[in-house]
Amino acid sequence: MEVAFGQTAEDYARYRAGFPDSFFDRLTALGFAAGDQAVLDLGTGTGALALAFAERGNRVVGLDPSPEMLEQARRRAEARGLALEFQQRGAEATGMPDAAFDAVSAATCWHWFDRPRAAEECARVLKPDGLLLIAAMDWHTTPGSILEASIRLVAEHNPAWARGGSRGFDPTWGWELLHHGFTVESAFAYVEPIAYSHEGWRGRVRASAGVGASLAPEKVTAFDQAHQALLAERFPADPLAVEHRISALLARKRG
């Protein structure tokens, strides 16, 4: 299945919730992007993570291969009065100088990369003892939940989509990093409900790989109409509390 997030960039920027404050509180306590650090955000998309780091006093560069996503990121930064640099580059060849960053982040995107090449590139651009963050904000499905129902509907409309929203993080990636000059320092995972209106949840699911990033426009419309009907019939509460699993590992470049 070919995935192109650029074709759903507007929905992605408008409806996809960023990491909650609790996530950044944990990172700050661990010394990652804790203020006045040079941070490189890989797979930045519409800039949610990069903007949050900049708002916390860090100097941030965001990279993404999609020009449409980067345009949304620049608009969001301008609207918030933040000075960030965004460049159209991949995680495997960033074009950044050697040992230029205190921290590198990759949130809900490491699974899209050529991981060995990306790890080598992270080690190259990090300063000695710099930190690499690999994180994900995945859907947390339970029987009878809105997530289970929405995922089933996506699968009905796009049988080629097999992810189910639950593979954005694999703790075994830490073992891979050991072969590329890193030592894993810490990891955490927890579940937190995120509030979505009906409109917001429809937009969030449209912005997913299984819908807006891979289906033709007319099929996206058909899915969205079916999703609207499903929410009205089975989940009439508004706003909705949608559980997300937040996972992260921090690895330090060996000096």
C-alpha positions in Angstrom: 0.0 0.0 0.0 1.5 3.3 -1.0 1.3 6.0 1.6 1.6 9.7 0.9 0.9 12.0 3.9 1.2 15.1 1.7 -2.2 14.5 0.2 -3.8 14.7 3.7 -1.6 17.4 5.1 -4.4 19.9 5.9 -6.4 17.3 7.9 -3.2 16.2 9.6 -2.3 19.7 10.7 -5.9 20.5 11.8 -7.1 17.4 13.5 -4.1 15.2 14.6 -3.6 15.8 18.3 0.0 16.3 19.5 1.6 14.7 22.5 0.1 15.8 25.8 1.8 17.9 28.4 2.5 14.8 30.5 4.8 13.5 27.7 6.9 16.7 27.7 7.0 16.8 31.5 8.6 13.4 31.5 11.1 14.3 28.8 12.1 17.5 30.7 12.7 15.5 33.8 15.0 13.2 31.8 17.0 16.1 30.4 15.7 15.8 26.8 15.0 19.2 25.1 14.9 20.7 28.6 15.5 24.3 27.4 18.2 26.0 25.3 19.1 22.8 23.5 19.7 22.3 19.8 17.1 19.8 18.7 16.7 18.1 15.3 13.2 16.7 14.8 13.1 13.9 12.1 9.9 13.2 10.2 8.5 16.4 11.7 5.3 16.3 9.6 3.2 19.3 10.4 5.6 20.2 13.2 3.7 19.3 16.3 6.7 18.0 18.2 9.1 20.6 16.8 6.7 23.4 17.8 6.3 22.1 21.3 10.1 21.9 21.8 10.5 25.4 20.5 7.8 26.7 22.9 9.8 25.2 25.7 12.9 27.3 24.8 14.8 25.0 22.5 16.4 25.8 19.1 14.7 23.4 16.7 15.2 22.3 13.1 12.5 20.1 11.6 13.0 17.8 8.7 10.4 16.0 6.5 10.4 14.6 2.9 6.9 16.0 2.2 6.7 19.7 1.0 3.0 19.8 1.8 3.5 18.7 5.4 6.3 21.3 5.8 4.1 24.1 4.4 1.6 23.3 7.2 4.4 23.2 9.7 5.6 26.7 8.6 2.1 28.1 8.8 1.7 26.7 12.3 5.0 28.1 13.5 4.2 31.6 12.0 0.7 31.6 13.7 2.4 30.9 17.1 5.2 33.4 16.6 7.9 30.8 16.7 11.2 30.9 14.8 11.9 27.4 13.5 13.8 26.1 10.6 12.1 23.5 8.4 13.9 21.6 5.6 12.7 19.0 3.1 15.1 16.2 3.9 14.9 12.6 5.0 16.1 11.0 8.2 18.7 8.9 6.5 20.5 11.9 4.9 19.8 15.0 6.9 22.4 17.3 5.4 23.1 18.6 8.9 26.7 19.2 10.2 28.5 16.6 12.3 28.0 16.8 16.1 25.6 19.8 15.8 22.7 18.8 18.0 22.2 18.1 21.7 19.1 16.0 20.9 17.4 14.3 18.0 13.7 13.3 18.1 11.6 10.9 15.9 8.0 10.7 17.0 5.6 8.1 15.4 7.8 7.9 12.4 10.8 5.6 13.1 8.9 2.7 11.5 8.9 4.6 8.2 12.7 5.0 8.1 15.5 2.8 6.9 16.3 2.3 10.6 20.1 1.3 10.4 20.8 4.3 8.2 18.7 6.6 10.3 20.5 5.5 13.5 23.9 6.1 11.9 22.8 9.5 10.8 21.6 10.4 14.3 24.9 9.3 15.8 26.7 11.5 13.3 24.7 14.7 13.9 24.6 14.3 17.7 27.2 15.8 20.0 29.0 13.4 22.3 26.6 12.2 24.9 23.7 13.7 22.9 20.3 12.0 23.3 18.1 10.3 20.7 14.3 10.1 21.4 12.2 7.5 19.6 8.5 8.0 20.6 5.0 7.2 19.4 1.5 8.1 20.2 -0.5 5.1 19.1 -4.2 4.3 19.2 -5.0 2.1 22.3 -7.8 -0.3 21.3 -10.0 -2.2 23.7 -13.1 -4.3 22.9 -16.1 -2.2 22.2 -14.2 1.0 22.1 -14.6 3.8 19.5 -11.0 3.0 18.4 -11.9 -0.7 17.7 -15.0 0.4 15.7 -13.1 3.1 13.7 -10.3 0.7 12.9 -12.7 -1.9 11.6 -14.3 0.6 9.4 -11.0 1.7 7.9 -10.2 -2.0 7.2 -13.5 -2.4 5.5 -12.9 0.6 3.2 -9.2 -0.2 2.7 -8.4 -3.9 3.0 -4.7 -3.2 2.1 -4.3 -1.3 5.4 -2.9 -3.8 7.9 -1.4 -1.6 10.6 -4.4 -1.1 12.9 -2.8 2.0 14.3 -0.7 0.0 16.8 2.8 -0.5 15.4 4.3 2.9 15.6 6.6 1.8 18.4 8.6 -1.4 19.0 10.7 -1.6 22.2 13.2 -4.0 20.5 14.4 -0.9 18.5 16.6 -0.2 21.5 18.6 -3.3 20.8 19.2 -2.2 17.3 20.6 1.2 18.5 23.3 -0.7 20.5 24.9 -1.5 17.2 25.1 2.1 16.1 26.9 3.8 18.9 24.1 4.3 21.4 23.3 3.2 24.9 19.6 3.0 25.9 19.1 5.0 29.1 15.4 4.9 29.8 12.0 4.0 28.4 8.4 4.6 29.4 4.9 3.9 28.2 1.5 4.9 29.5 -2.1 5.3 28.4 -3.9 8.7 28.4 -7.3 9.7 27.0 -7.4 12.5 24.5 -10.5 14.5 23.9 -11.9 14.7 20.4 -15.1 16.2 19.1 -17.0 14.1 16.5 -15.7 16.4 13.8 -12.2 16.2 15.2 -12.2 12.4 15.4 -13.4 12.1 11.9 -10.7 14.5 10.7 -8.1 12.6 12.8 -9.0 9.3 11.2 -9.1 10.8 7.7 -5.5 12.0 8.3 -4.3 8.4 8.9 -2.2 6.2 6.6 -5.2 4.0 6.0 -7.5 6.7 4.8 -6.4 10.1 3.5 -2.8 9.2 2.9 -3.6 6.2 0.7 -7.2 6.3 -0.7 -8.5 8.2 -3.7 -10.6 11.3 -2.8 -13.9 9.7 -3.6 -13.1 6.8 -1.4 -12.1 9.1 1.5 -15.4 10.8 1.2 -17.3 7.5 1.2 -15.3 6.4 4.3 -16.0 9.7 6.1 -19.7 9.5 5.5 -19.8 6.0 6.9 -17.7 7.1 9.9 -20.0 10.0 10.6 -23.0 7.6 10.7 -21.1 5.1 12.9 -20.3 7.8 15.5 -23.8 9.1 15.5 -25.3 5.7 16.0 -22.9 4.1 18.4 -20.9 6.8 20.1 -23.1 9.9 20.4 -21.2 11.5 23.3 -19.4 14.6 22.2 -16.6 15.2 23.0 -15.2 11.6 22.9 -12.4 10.3 25.2 -10.1 8.4 22.9 -7.4 6.4 24.6 -3.8 6.7 23.3 -0.7 4.7 24.2 2.3 6.9 24.5 5.7 5.2 24.3 9.2 6.4 24.3 12.8 5.3 24.6 15.8 7.6 25.1 19.3 6.5 23.9 22.5 8.3 24.5 25.3 8.6 21.9 28.4 6.9 23.3 31.1 9.5 23.6 
